[in-house]
Amino acid sequence: MYRTHTSGELRIAHNGTVVTLAGWVQTVRKFGAITFIDLRDRYGITQLVFAESLNEQLEKQPIGREFVLQATGTVRERTNKNANLATGDIEIAVSAFTILNRSAVPPFTIQDDTDGGDDLRMKYRFLDLRRPEVKRNLSLRYAVNRATRDYLHGQGFMDIETPFLIKSTPEGARDFVVPSRMNAGQFYALPQSPQTFKQLLMVSGYDRYYQIVRCFRDEDLRADRQPEFTQIDCEMSFVDQDDILRMFEGLVKHIFSTVKGVNYDEPVQRMRYDDALWLYGNDKPDIRFAMQLLNLKKPHHVLTDKQDSRGLIDGAGFVVFDNAETVLAIAVSGCADYTRKQLDELTEWVKRPQIGMQGLVYIRCNADGSYKSSVDKFYNEDKLKAIADAAGAKAGDLILILAGKEELTRKATSTLRLEMAERLGLRNPEHFKMLWVIDFPLFEFALEDMDGGGAGRWVARHHPFTSPKPDHIDIMINHGPTVDDPEKYLEHPYAGIKANAYDLVLNGNEIGGGSIRIYQRELQEKMFAALGLDAHEQQEKFGFLLGAFEYGAPPHGGLAFGFDRLCAILGGSESIRDFIAFPKNNAGRDVMLDAPGEIAEKQYRELHIKPA
């Protein structure tokens, strides 16, 4: 056998045991006649000691970094223990060794603080995967996978595979397409999700389905996006929204407990989409800290315990506020002592092209109860105090205010809120906070042609299989989607329809989303018609699903988790690439395989297509 133990399992209890280890050479250190080698495998590192008696063999067979080495010897207690290693109390006094394979000098150091840049490490990803940090990431990914399967199996779900070669259907992003050799001029598409298949499985009576499945989308890439990614895809029959929310917040709590040792006992808050935009500026708010937005131009549509902020900035003659569509403020705890230099730096920060604001207004809530502002020429201390009170600020806090076009200002204030929380250390990656966002709009109105489908039409906020809230179904059935004046689309009944949909947000990241589905043919046809599909297009693209709904389709709904993103959040990383064994770069290329690449002319002919 090549080994009796791994390089991560030996302890002081094995003292005196003769063992054989095999792995890769991490480091070689010579001290006089003694040679020390750290031997690494997937499980850890063990120190090997080569005595003077092995020097002649070492000279004939010198050992270098990343050599594959087999060593036999006796476990003994170390005199200089290493508390940073699980095996740090012992070492192996080597009696014999064999070089199983030699290694060229690696292009970067195989350790956590590597000297390899991102492109170099991706080119030699098979070496990068040996680094302990990457191993920890993939081990966490496996643990999340296993915990997911254990939980869903315990809840009666079946793992059912669905096809990768399917028909192209509109799902919101571009499809990857695959030409068919046997069907000239026709193409498969790779699935963006198994959406229609899991609905068909519900029609087939498999009332609890799941799959940890690869999905494919041809879209621009970023840190949390890859052309191929993994979903935890789930569907259930005879359920309502509450059933699904309880089931899948239970899944995440199980993953927390199993993988991170965190018992998440608190109830998971539910927040309406409109409230999320009003109070946090986006539909995936990070609620680990407060710092809610205050709209100084118009009140929150449901004020509850919030003060009506209308009139607080009116009539002062400050044209920046007077001419702005919206004016938004946040109260930042304990920052009233920000210096002028810090405030100037923050002003330049909001002026960056990524943020897009023209400037920043501040109000200091001083410890002595006084107020100082960059606009106190226009607002006296009573007015500043009223704004501070409305924002929930207290002595020692700093109020930051942005003004401008409504959507731009909302996004900018949301980003500023996160930036200030980051600077104050309020976004601890080991502190987890979940939130359900519910009651999304069913439709959005495309004033511009953003996806090639034309402007002046309704588009699905989620996807075309999402059901309206039960009390909004009649609006879909009894009204047509035509909008006479696109600028007045908000007056149309469709603008008020809410989707029976939900997103699960973790630490300001959407980790899952789903909906109660449409399961009646008439309502599904109405939905397709609203999105601009005539009867012929509906039959051509979705005839299989509409037909299935005529054979006893049950009420059903589901949810899909972004598996890669969930792993990244649990691992404290901003990028999902760190948790994928063989990721693509930001251009969608696999630089290790040099893919995508050209194909032979013969293959073009076989596929009945012409080269570009």
N, C-alpha and C positions, 0 to 999 in steps of 0.2 A: 504494500500500500504506500501511497505517496505521503500520507500524514496520519498521525494518530489523534491529533488535536488541532484546533484552529489557533490562530495567533491572538485571539481575544479571550480565551476561556481559562487559561492557566492561572492559578492562584497559589498562595502560600501553602494551602492544604495539599498541593501536588508536590511539595518539597521531597526530593529524592527519587521522583518518578522519572524513568527513562521515556522520552517522547521523541516523536518525529514531526517536525513542522515543515510546511511548504508554502511559499508565497513570493512576494516581490521585495527587493532590497530597497528600503527607504533611505537609509544613510549608512556610510562606512566611516568609522573613526578608528584611527590607530594611535595607541599610546605605548610607545616602546615596542616590546615584543608581543603585546596584547592587542587584538583587533576586536572592536565592538561593531556589530551590525544590527540595525533595527529591521526586523522582518515584518512585512505588512501583508494582510489579506483583507477580505471584506469585513472580518469580525474585529480587527484591532491590530495592535503592534506588540511584538515581544522582542526583548533584547537578547541577542545571541553573543556569547563570549567565545572567541577563538584563542586558545592558549598558544604558547610558543611552539608547542609540538606540531602545530598545524601550519607553521610559517612556510615551510618548504612547499607544501601543497598550495598555499595561497599565492606564493610567488609563481608557481607553474600555472595556476588557474586564478588569476586576479579577478576579484569580484567588483562590479560597478553598480551604480544606481539603476534600478528597475530590472536587474537580472532576476530570473526566476530560479529560486534556490530551494533545495531540500536540505534540511539539517537534522541530525540526530544527536541527542545529548541528554543531560540530566538536569532536572529542575532544581534550582538552589535559590536561597534567599539573597536578595541584593543588599550590598552594604550601603549603597547610595540610592535609596528608594525614590521613585518618581511618582509623586502624588497625582500628576496629570494623566497618568495611564492606568487603566483598569488592571493591567498586568504589571504595574510599577513596583510591586513588592518582590518580584522574582526575575530571574534570568535563566538562560539555558547555557550550561557549560558544554560546548559542542565537542563531540568525539569524532564525528564524520559528517561530511557534506558532499553534495552533488550539485553542480550547476546544470539545471534542467534546460535553461535557454539563456542566451546572452541578449543584451539590449543595446541598441544605439543610444547615444546621449540624448535624453528627451529634450524637446525644444523649450520646455519651461519646467519649473520645479513642481513636483507632484505633492503639494501641500496646501493648506488653507490659504496662507498668505503667498500665493503663487506670484511669480513675476511674469506670467503669461497674460497678454491682452485678450479681449473677448474674441476677436476674429481668429487669433492663433489657437485659442483653446477650442473653438468650434471646429476648426480644421482638423485638430487632433482630439476630437471629442472622446475617442476610445481611451486616451490617456487622461483627459480631464475627468472622466468618470471614476478614475482611481482615487481622486482627491477625497479626503474624509468629509469635507463639507458637502460635496455632491452625493456621496454615499448616504449621508444623513438625510438629505432631501429626498432621495429616492426611497429610503427606508420609511420616512414619514408618509410618502405617497402610498406605499404598499400598506402601511398600517391604516390609513384612511380607507383604502379600498376594502381591506378585510373587515374593518369595523362596519362599513356600509353594508356589505353582504350579510354579515351576521345579524344586524338589526332588521334588514328587510326580510331575510329568511324567517326570522322570528315573528314577523308581522304577517306572514302568509303570502309574500310576494314570490312570483316566479321569474327567473332570469330567462328571457326569451330573446334570441338573436333575430335581427331584422336585416334585410339586404343592404349592401353597399352600392350595388348597381341598380339605379332606380330611374324614374322618369323625372325630368326637370319640371318643377312647379314653383310658382312665385312664393318665396318665403322671406324676402326682405334684403338678401344679399345675393351676390353673383354666385352661380353654381360653378363648381369644377365639372367639366364634361369629359366623357370618355367615348371616343368613336367606336362603333361596332363594326368589326370585320365582316360578320355574317349578315349584317343588315345595312347594306350600302347607303351612305348618306344619313344614317340615323345615329343618335348619340344617347348614351346613358348619362345620368348626372350622379355625382356623389352626394349623399344626403347631408343637408345642413342640420337636420335633426330627424329622428324617426317619427315625426309628428303624426302623419297619416297612418303609419303602420300601427302605432300604439292605439290609435282610435279604432282601427279595424280589429285589433285584438280585444278591445272592449266589446265590440259588436259580436265577436266570436265567443264571448263568455269567460275570458281569462281576466277576472275582475281585479287582480292585483299583479301588475307587470312591472318589472324593472330591467334595466340594462346599464352597465357601465360601458359606454359605447363611443367610438370615434365618430366625429362629425367634421364636416368640411365646408369652409366658406372662403370664397375668393374675394377678400376685402383688404384694405390697407391695414398694415400691421402696426403694433405698438407693444409696450411692455406686457400687457395682459391679453394679448391677442396673437393667435397663431393660425396659419391656414388649415391645419388639422389639430383638433383639440378633443378633449374627452368630456362627456356629460354623464352625470348620474341621471338617467332618464326614467321617469316613473309615471304610472297612470293607474287610476282606481275607478271602479264603477259603483253606482248607488251611493254617492257621497255628495256633500255640499262643501262650501268653502271652509267652514269650520273644521270639518273632518280632515281635510287636507292640511290645513295649517297646523293642527295638533299633531298629525302623523309626522310631518317633516321637520317641525321644530324639535320633535322628539328624536329624529335621526341625528340632527346636528348636536343636540345635547349628548347623545350617546357617543358620537365621535369625539367631542370635547373630553368626555370622561375617559374613554378608552385610549385615546391617542395622547392627550395632553395632561391627563390627570386632573382636569378641571370639572368641578361639579357646578353646572349652571342651573341653579335652583329657581331663579327669579322668573316671573311670567314674562313672556315675550310681548313687548308693546306692539300695538297695531295703530298705524297712522294713515290717514287718508292722503292720497296723492296731492290734493290741493293744499292741505296743511303742511306737507313736507316742503312744497315750493314756497309757501308764505313764510314759514318759520326757519327754514334752513337753506333755501335757495336752490335746492336740487331734489331729485326723487330718490336719492340713496344717502340720506343724511347720516353722518357720524354722530351718534347720540352719547358717546362716552363723555362728552362735556356739553355745557349749556350753550351760551353765546348765541342765542336766537336772534334772528333778524327782526328789526323794527322798521316798518314801512311808514315813513313820515309824510307820504303823499295821500295815502288812503288806508283805512283801517283793515285789519284782518277781517275776513268775511264772517268769522265766528269769533267774537272778541273774548268770550269766556272771562277769564280774570285779567285780560290785558286792557290797558287803558286805550281809549280811542285817541289816536295820535293826530287826527286831523286838526289843523289850525296851529300846530306847534311851530311851523316854519313859515306860515303865510304872513304876508303883509310887512315883511322886513326889508324888502327891496334888494335882496340878494339874488341876482339874476340867475346864478348857477342853479340854485334850488328852484326858483320860480319857473324857469324854462325847461326843467328836466321832466321827463315822463315819470320818473320815479326817484325817490331819495331813500336810501336804506342805511341803517345804522346797526352796529354791533357794539356791545359793551365788553371790553377785554379786562378781565379781572387782574387787579394788582399792577397795572402798567401805567398809572398816572405819572410815574417818575421817569417815563421815557424822555430822553434828551432831545434837543432840537435836531441833533445829528441823526439820531435814530428815527425821528419822525420824517426827516428829509429822505432818509434811505427808504423808508416805507412808502413815501409818496412816489419815489422813482420806481419802486417795485410795482405799484399798481399801474404805472404808465407803460410798463413793458408791453410789447405787441401781443404777448400771450394773454394779457389781462385786458388791455385796451382802454383804460380809463384816462381822463384828462387831469385828474388830481385827487386829493384826499383832504377831507376836513376832519379835525379832531376836537374833542372836548376833554380837558383834564378835570376829573373829579378829585380835587385836592383833599388831603387828609384833614385840613382845617375846616372843611365844609364849603370852601369857595370853588369857583369854576373858572377855567381859563380855556379859551378856544381860539383857533385860527380865524374864526368869523365873529369874534365878540364885538367887532365894529358894527355888526348888523343885529346881533342878538344879545340882549342884556342878561344879567345873571339869573333873573327869574325865568327867562325863556330857556336858558341853558339847563337850569335845574329841572324844568318841566320835561325837556327832552331826556335828560338823564333818568328821571323817575320813570318815564315811559319805557325806556330801554332796560329798566331793572338794574341800573348801575348804582354802585355804592361808593363811599369815600375810598380813594385809592385806585379807582378804575379809570380806564381810558376808553372813550367812545370814538369809534372810527366811522366816518360817514362817506358814502359814495353816491354820486348823482349822475343821471344820464338816461339813455334809452333803456326801456324796462328790461328786456331780456338780457342785454349786455351787462347792465348794472347788477341784476340778480345773480348772474353767473360770476361776475367779478367779486361781489360781496361774499358769495359762497366760498370762492377760492381764497379770499382774504381771511375768512373765518378759519379755514383749515390751516392756512399758513401761520396764523397767530397761535393756534393750538399746537402746531408743530414746534414753534419757537418756545412755547411754555411747557413743553413736555407732557401735553395732555393726550397724546396719541400713542400711549404705551402699547406695543404690539402684543404684549402678554395679557392685556386687559381686553376681554371680549364682550361685545354688546350687540345683541341681535334686535332686529326690528322688522316687522311686516309692514310693507307699504301696500295699501289696498285702494280700491275705487279709482283706478286709472280711467282716463277717457277711453272709450272704445275706438273712436276715430280721431285722426288729426286731419286738418285740411291743408292740402299742398297748394300754397299760393305760388310756389315756384316749382319748376320741373327738376326734382332732386334725384329721381331714380329712373328717368327715361320714360315714365308713364304719363307725362304731361302735367300741366299745372291746372289749378282750378278744379280739384277733385278730392274726394275723401280717400284716405289711406288708413290701413289698420295700424293702430298704436302698438299692438302686440303681434298678432297674426290673424289670418282670416277665419280661424276655427274657434276663436274666442267668443263665448256667449256674452250678451249684455246681462246686466243685473236683472233679476227676475221681474222687477217692476218697471223695467225699461224695454222689455221685449215688445210690448204693444206698439211703441214708437217705431221700432224697426219694421213691424208688420204693416202698419197703417200709413207710414209716410214714405215718400220717395226721396232719393238722395240728391235730386237736382237743386243746384244753388244758382239763383238768377244773377245775383251780384256777389262775386267772390269776396269782395271787401266786407260783406255783411254776413259771412258764413256763421258767425257766432250767434246770429239770430235764428238759425235753422234748428229744428228739433234735434237733429243728429248731434249737434255740438254738445248737447247736455247728456247724451247717453253715456253711462258708466259701464265699464267692462267688469265682468265677474272674474277679475284677474288680481294677481298678487305677486309681489317680489319679496324675497327674503334678503335683507341687508345685514351685513356683518362688518362692523367697524368702518362704515362709509363705503363699502363695496357691495355691489349686487352679487350675491353668490348663487341665487336661484330665482327662477320665475316660472309662473304657470298660470293656469286659468281653468275655470269650469268651461267645458267645450259645448259647442252647438251639437245637438244630436238629432234634430228634426230637419228633414229635407227642406221644408218651406222656409224656415229661418235661415238655413245655410245658403239657400239660393238668394234670399234677400241680402245677406251679407256680401256674397259675391257680386251681386248687382250694384250694391253701394260702392264697391271698389272698382267698378267699371267693366266687369266681365259680363258679356251678353250670354244668352242661353247656349249658343254654340260653343263659346270659349269655356263655359262652365262644364259642359259635357266632355269637351276634348281634354281638359286638364284635370278635372275632378269627378268625372262620371263614375269612376269606381267607388268613390266615397259617397256620393249622392245616392247611388244605387244601394249601397250597403245600409244606408239609413232607412230604407224601406223594409228592412228585414228585422225589425225589433231591436233597434239600437238603444242601449240603456243610457240613463243619465251618467255622465262620467266627467272626470277632470284629472289634472295631473300637474306635474312640476318637473323641471329639469335643473339640476345644479351644475354650475361650472366647476367641474372636478379639479382642473388644474389651478383655478383661481382659489378655490377653497384650500387646497394644499399650500399654496403660496402664502395665504394669510396665516394659516396655522404655523407655517415655518418662518414668519416674520419677514417675508420678502415682498418687494414691489413687483417682481417679474415672475410670470408663470414659467419662463424658459428655464429657471433654476430647478424646476421640478418635473421637467420632461427629459427623458433619457437622450433623445436625439432631436433637438428643436431646430427650427429654421431661423435664419437671421431676419433682420427688418425688411429685407427685400424678398422674403419668401424663399430663400435659397438654402439648400443644405450644402454648406461649403466643404464638408468632409467628403460627400459623394459627388460634389459638383453637379447638383441637380437643382432645377430641371436642366436637361441637355437636349442636344439634337438627336433625331432618330434617323435610321438609314432610309435611303430612297425607296428601298423595297418595302419598308413598313408603310410609307405613305401610300404606295400603290395598293397594298393589301387592305388598307383602311379606306380606300377610295376618296382620299383627300389630297389636296395640293399643298406643297410647301409655301410658306408665307413669302 
